[in-house]
Amino acid sequence: MHHALVATSVLGLCAACAAAIPVGMPVGTSTGAPMGPTGAAAASGSPVAPSAQLPLRWPVRTAEHIDLWLHAFALISEDTARVRLYRNGYRDSLVVVKNQRNVLTSLDANRATLAKRLPLTGGYLTAQFLPFEFANWDAMAYAIERFLQFAGDPRRAPDRETQTRVALIASMFPTAADREWLRLFLASVRDEQAQFFNAEHSRLIRTRAPVITSVDSLWQQVYRTKFERFLNNTAQRQGDLLLSLPIGGEGRTAAGPNRQTMVAVPFPARSEDAVQVLYVMAHEITGSLVGTVVADNTTPAEQRAGTADRYVSLGQVQAGALLLAAIAPELRDGYVRYYVEQANIRRSGMTAYHALFDAGFALPAAIREALQRQIDIILSGI
């Protein structure tokens, strides 16, 4: 099942406690300011006009605790997806940095042990979405500690909020062996955070401030209004656009602590690559319709064989291209090239990106036509 759909079904368990989760400042900044020109001014203490304090629709943000959790999974995972879950070369690049700084953390030391169980259960893949439920690392770590304390039994929790959180984590880590894995993983992540990640994440956020400004300007001043009709008509009127350092072209979509849509996209290293954020945004926000279309156009045998799951992954890439063709056609060629390169698609005698895209992300005609119809219906407001 596609990552966005998995997250929706599992994270829905926590809806009952969402209102009780202490959100405090908005995700991604210590001051609660959105990223971009106004957010940068607020974070630095510069005066900000009162109008700049009005809530933004789909603000551009960062979230350190989400990056930390995904970073840890990236370091212990073998990313074999056609479109990468994590940024190409992410783990290898960090090994080089750590070696240069003579840093060895518990996450590095325990990598082989932690990686061994990853292929054994689908719950660990779903657990990558856990941090989206929490406003910060302290809230998330506390919930995991209570889960471990109560041996995964929600009935032992003292209040409804804790019960719901323990139940959520138990759905991902149901056995005693899973809980021991999570105990080791949490300890390893904490050591990684203290010895390496906090300082490195802060450094990268500082050095990429111009990129944040470029993304914010491109999104808020040019393209948000072009995406708006689709977002509104798919019940995604409010959300957060998260720039995430570990994330690759596959992106992540989940419900946030206030039940808003949160879309995590790659954090470009250069301002000139800011448009890549829009490509992955288009890929992600079409996810909710792809699963339904594929289910309606595949047989039970195809679903049992895993063919339908493959079509969901391919269909989301195709749906993003169909959406951009309708709302921002000037972005479609760049989108096609980006995903061809993300998937490293090569065909003998074939060099045109559109031909490689159609070959590498080929779908049955019935599914592609149904996707086109659904996007047309959504954009027409029906």
N, C-alpha and C positions, 0 to 999 in steps of 0.2 A: 504494500500500500504506500502511496506517496506520502512524503514527510508531513505536509500540511494537513492531510486527512487524518493521519495517525495522531498528530498533536491535538486536533480538534476533538477527537473521540475520547482520548485519555484525559486531557486537561479539563474537559467538561466536568469531570468528577469534582473539581475544586470550585465550581461556580457558587456553591452554597456559602463558601467562606470568603469570597472575593471581597465583600464589603468590609470584612473584619481585618483584612490585611493592611497593615500600616504602610501607606504609600509615601507620605511625607513629601519630599521634593521630587519633582519629575525625574524620570529615569535618565541617567547619562551625565549629569553634571552635579557637582557639589552644591551649586547655588540654585539649582532648579531651573536654570535658564535653558531655553532651546539653543541648539547649535546654530551657527551662522553669524551674520554681522551683529544682530542685537544680542544674541547669546554671548558672543565673545566680549562685547562691551560690558554686559552685566557681570560676567565672571571676573573681569578685571577691575570692577569697581567704578567704571566710567558711568556718567549719568546716562540714563535711558529714558526716552520720552514715555509718558504714561501709555500712549497707544501701543508701544512695543510690548507692554505687559499683557495685552489681550491674548487669550489662548489662540495658538495657531492650529489650523487644521493640518494634520499629518506633519508635525514638525520633524526636522532632521535631528537625530540624537545619537549619542553613544551610550553604552551600558557596560560598565567594567565587569560586573559579576556575570553577565551573559557571555562576554568574551572569555573570561577566565574558565568557565565551565566548558565552553566549546573548544577552547585552546587545549584543555586537558584531554578531552576526547580525541582531538586531532593528533595529539602526540602518541596516543596508544592505539589508534585505529589504522587499518589498511583501507585506504579510500579507493575502492574499485568501481565506484559509480561511473556511468557513462559521462554525465556532467558532474564534476567533482563537488562533493559536499563541502570540502575545505579548499582554501586557496591553493592552487598548484604550487608544489614545492614548499608548502608551509612548514612542515615538520623538519625537512632537511635544512631549510634556511635557519631555523632556530637552533638546530644542533651546532651549526657553524658558529652562531653568535655565542652560545653557551661555552663552546670549546675555547673561543677567543678570550672569554672572561673567566675561564676556569671555574665554571659553575656546574655542579652536579646536584640535583635535587632528588627527593624521595620519589617523585614522579618518574624521573629518569631511571632510578635504580629499580623501581617496581614495574617498569613498563612491560616487560615480558610476562610477568605474573598477571598483570591486569589485562593485557591483550588476549591472554589465552581463553578467557571466558566470553569475550565479546561475540564470537560467532555462535555461541550456544543458545542464546536467547534474544528474541526480538525486543524484550523490555529495555535492554540497554540502549538500543537505538532510540526508543521513545524517550528515555531519560535525558537525552540531549535537549529536550524541550522544557525540562523542569525549571530552569532559571527564569523563563518568561513569566512564570506565575508569581515571582517575588520582586519586590522593589529594590532589594539590595542583597549583598552577600550574607550579611549577618542574619537576616530573616531566613534565608534559604538554609544556611548551615545549622541554624537552630532547629528548623523543621526536620532536617536529616538526623540530627542528634536525638530528637525525641522519637523518631521512627526507630532508630537503633536501640534506644533505651527501652522501648515498649515491645521489642522483638517483632516489629511489624504488625502488632495487634491493635487496631484502632480502639477496641473496647477498653484498653488500659489507659487511654488518654483521658485527661481530667476535664476537657471541655470540647464543645462541638467543633470549634475551629481547628484544634490540634487533631481531633479525630479525623476530620476531613483531609487534613494534610498527610497524616500517617496513612490513610487509605489510598491516597493518590500515589505516594511513594511505594506502598506495598504492591500496587498494581504493576509497577515496573520491576520491583525486586521482591518476588513472592516467597522465595525459599531462604533457609538459613544460610546456604552457600552464597546466595545473592547478597544477603545482608553483610556477610563477611567481606565480600568483594567491595561493597559500597563503603564499609568501614575503612578498608585500606585505601580506597580511591579518595575518600574525603581527607584522610590524613596526608596523602600524597599531594593533593591539590593545595592544601593549606601550606605545605612546605614550598611548593612551586610558587605560590602567591608571595610568600615572605621573601624567598631568596632571589626570585627573578621577575615574576610577572608584574607585580605592582609598579616597580621602577620602569620596566620596559614599556608597559602599556602607557604610563604617564608620558614617557619620552616620545613615543610615537604620536600620541594625541597632540602634544605640543608641536612637533615638527610638521604635522599634517593639518595644522590650523588653516592654511590657505585652501587646502582641499575641501575642508568642511564648509568654508565660505563659498567656494565654487559650487559645490553640490546644493547647498541651501539656496543659492541664487537661482540656479538652473531649475530646481524643483519648485520653489515657492513663487518665483516671478514668471516662469514660462510654462512649465509642464503640469503642475498640479491641476490647473483648471481643465487641461485636456484629458486628464485621467478621471476627473471628478464625476462625470456622469456614470461611468462604469462603477466607480467606487460606491456612489450613492445607491445605485440600483442593485448592488450585490451586498447591501447592508454593511458596507465598510466606510461609512461616512467619516468616522473618526479613527485615527490610528497613529502609530509612531513608525517612522522610517529610520531604522537603526543601521548605522555604519558599523560593521563588525570586522575586526582585523582577521579572524580565522576563516570567515565564511568564503565559500567559493560560489561558482555560478548557479548552483542548485538552490542557494538561499535557504531561509527558514521562515515559516509563518506560524504564529501561535497567538493565543489570547493572553493579554497582559493582566496585571493585577487589578485593573479597573475594567476588565473584560473588553478593552479596546483591542483592535487588531494590531499586532506588532509584526512588522516585516523586517527581517535582518538581511542585509545585502552586503556585498563586498565593500570594503573601505579602500578606495583607490589610493595608490601611492602618489599619484600626480594629479594636479588640477585638470590637465588636459584629458584625463580619463574619467572625469566626473559623470559623463553621459552613461557609463557602464552601470551606474546605480539605477538608471531608468530602465535599462534592459532587464535587470534582475527583478525590479519592481513589477514590470509587466508579466514576467514569467511567474511570479509568486501570486499576484492578486487574481489570476485566472484559475488557480488551483482548485477552488471550491466547485467549479463547474465541470472540470475534466473528469473527475471520478464518476460523477453521475452519467455523463455522456458515455464513457467507456462501459460502465455497467449495463447501460441500456442497449449497447451495440456489440456485446460479446456473449458467447454461450456459457452455460455453467461449466462445460468442459474446459473452455479457455480460461475461465476464472480459477478453476482448480489447478490447472497446469501452470499458472503464473503468467500466462500470456497477457491477461488483462492488466496486471501490475506493470508489465513492461510498456503497454500502451499508455498507461497513465503517465509514466515518466516522459515518454516521447510526446504525448499529447500536450503536456504542459509547455514544452518548448514550442510546439507548433501553435498553441493557443496564444502565447505571448506575441508571436509574430503576427497572428491574425488580428489581435487587439491593436497593436501598433499600426498596422496597415490601415485601420479604421480611424484611429484618433490622432496619430502622429506619424504619417507615412514617411516623413523625412528620417525617422529613426529606424525604419525596418531594415535597411541594408546593413547598418552597423550592428543591429541585433543579430542578424543572420551570421555575419562574420564572427561576432563575439562567441556565439554558441558553437559554431564549427570549430573554432580554435579551442574553446573550453573542452570539447569532447575529443579533440585531436583527430578529427575525421579526415581520412585520406582515401582516395579511390584512384586506381590506375587510370591514367588518361583523362582525369577529371580535375579541373583547376578552378572553375567558376564557383564562388561561394554559394550561390543559390542552388546550384546543382548538387553540391556536396551536402548542403543543408537538407534538401528534399530526400536525398539518398540516405543520409545518416539518421534522420529522424522520420523515416517513412511510416505512415499510418495507413490502415485500410481506408478506402475512399469514404465509406459510410461514417466512420468516426470523424474524419476531418470535416466532412460536410456538416455533420451534426454540431461540431464545435463552432463552425462558421455561423450556423443558424442561431445557436445560443448567444453568441456574442452580438449578433445583429439584433436579437430580441432584447437583450439587456440594454444595449445602447439606444434602442428605440423607446425604451421606457415601459414596455409592456410587462 
